[in-house]
């Protein structure tokens, strides 16, 4: 029997090298332009809050996602807080307070925003906290993504299931019943 050589490839080892080469070859302005394009395509805006200086930075796509047309230097949390749907406001602000009061790690949550033009957006928010060696919050950063279309599709799907004359049920991989529509009953 012939022995074959086994080569173990470490994930991302080549990626990191290629990325570092990419950083030295592609100018920063081009990389920033590509990142901005990607944010627009994904309907995402990024933000970052520096706890030491109190400065908040929003990306240009975030301003536009929120229906705001100010220069990015004018980002303020109270501007965002005013856009939070009244029904969601207490819950969402409690999440933000938790992040500011010592939460360590990352988290996600969804909520609604009421934009200045009257539209309601469903958004997915991801945040990450960064602390110094003493445990003090240094930075809070993340993104806001418009997921309104996903919510619209889910409502449409649920309406179809609820009003269908045929019976539908949904079970998980353990056989536990998760959902039954009226047609099944």
WOPEDA-V827326 format. One line per field, one symbol per residue. ss: DSSP state (h for helix, s for strand, l for the rest). psi: psi as a letter, one per 30 degrees, with the letter a starting at -180 (. if undefined). A space follows every 50 residues. Layout:
ss->???
psi->???
This chain:
ss->llllllllllllhhhhhhhhhhhhhllhhhhhhhhhhhhhhhlsssssss lllllssslhhhhhhllllllhhhllhhhhhhhslhhhhhhhhhhhhhhh lllllssssssssslllllsssssssssssslllllsssssssssslhhh hhhhhhhhhhhhhlllllssslllllsssslhhhl
psi->kkkkkkkkkkkfeeeeeeeeeeefekleeeeeeeeeeeeeefhkkllkkj fefgkkkklefeeeeggkhlkffgkkefeeeffkkeffeeeeeeeeeeef hgkkalllllllkjlfgflkkklkkklkkklaffgkkekklalkkjgeee eeeeeeeeeeeefkflkklklaffgkkekklefe.
